[in-house]
Amino acid sequence: MSVLWRAQRLTTWGRSRFAEVTAGSPDNCDAAAQAIGDAAAPMGARGVIAYGAGRCYGDAALNDHGRAILTAALNRIVSFDPVTRESVLEAGVTFAQLARHFHALKFTAPVCAATGAVTVGGAVANDIHSKNHHSMGGFGRYVKWIEVLLADGSVVRASRDAERDLFRATVGGMGLTGIILRLCLQLIPVSSRSVVAYYQAMPGIDAFLEAADKAIDEGLPTFWFGWVDALARGASMGRGILETGEYSGVDDDAVQMPRKFVFRVDLPRIVLHPMVVARYNERRFRRVPAAGAAMKQSLEKFYFPLDHLVNFNKVYGRGGFYSFHCGIPQGNHQGVRELLRVISAAQAGSMAAVLKPMGGPGEGLMSFPLRGYALAVDTPRRSGTEALYAQLERMVLQHGGRIYAAKDALMSAQAYAQMFPQLENFRRVLRQVDPRGKFQSDMSRRLAIRPELGSAAG
């Protein structure tokens, strides 16, 4: 049952932040409980945090000079009831595992991460949203209960009916209530293993936002995802490609995935020079015919469009990248326009910029979604990026929006407190379930989520 601890350097998908930790890898729930006991000393001042697949972009799962519990080995699909469609899963189960196991049975997760590498524990901790939030809501909506390993070593099952405060603090709580061991997820049935996707060129941000408003108000189509050319200016600002989709009603075996390509080295900085990216974006935009195009895809290809590009984050070079991912309330088109105008003027956009509609608040106290638009832009980590981010943060506040913590590495504590009105309630629950502040992360300290811990957490 004992857990072997060893020194390890961890990073996350953005590779802009690193942590030197003492890491333990329990392979069952009892061993995880033992690991929590071990974490009381000798590094109690820095605490412990769960680390899943490392697909958060910032520092939510990092704990520099503290401890980390690696949950990858807790990856068993415990049970499934096809009548209730409920599956009990250990926290380390990935979306790729779910796809392999359940798509053949004609069931799927209602909300999927954009990569199969993400764990379901991470999906709960960040209450992830996908390209169907306007129609289906966030991941937490389909979680029936969560088993959480608390700071005192006890395991508590939290749901909407029992331990409701713990449930709402754990969904979207970034691992700060405890270690998620297991959860019960309700799946949805599908008629086939494919999606019919439709691609349409959008001339600018106004066309995108009008289409997004319709999707939010009507809850249709099921999937809505916009790739945005964040370098385009003038009348073309915010142009891009709108991808919509519906589950296919035709039973088939459309399970083909593209051939994998592995990025083995960090690409040179010149690859992401604005002129190079602008040319790539131009070609990508021009590939979609004016009349649009339809395509049937496997569920896996549709859910995880970049998983065939292994180590895709190496495209951003050795310095890594930052992701600016914000939500702006519905109707505030001007706010989205102003953000894009500043990003394009700074030539800070890359090939990865997206717009998605969101249907309303999530299940957790600290869930990111709201009713409005999610705008996300990834940019290489280089001189001037932090200053640009600070400017964008101020603009998001001015327009009544918020920033997504799962993708964040730069948000200020002051902005976080203003963007998330349930922060005090969240702190109250944390003090109840973890009075000594055993669960900490680099993010929790940066955002002053537990200010009473003072310098011991710094």
Buried (B, 14 or more C-beta within 10 A) or exposed (E): EEBEBEEBEBBBBBBBBBBBBBBBBBBBBEBBBBBBEBBBEEBBBBBBBBBBBBBBBBBBBBBBEBBBBBBBBBBBBEEBEEEEBBBBBBBBBBBBBBBBBBBEEBBBBBBBBBBBBBBBBBBBBBBBBBBBBBBBBBBBBBBBBBBBBBBBBEBBBBBEEEBEBBBBBBBBBBBBBBBBBBBBBBBBEBEBBBBBBBBBBBBBBBBBBEBBBBBBEEEEBBBBBBBBBBBBBEEBBBBBBBBBBEBBEEEEEBBEEEEEEEEEEBEEEEBBEBEEBBEBBBEBBEEBEEEEEEEBBBBBBBBBBEBBBEEBBBBBBEBBBBBBBBBBBBEBBEBBBBBBBBBBEBBBBBBBBBBBBBBBBBBBBBBBBBBBBBBBBBBBBBEEBEEBBBBBBEBBBEBBBBBBBBBBBBBBEEBBBBBBEBBEBBBEBBEEBBEEBBBBBBBBBBBBBBEEBEEEBE
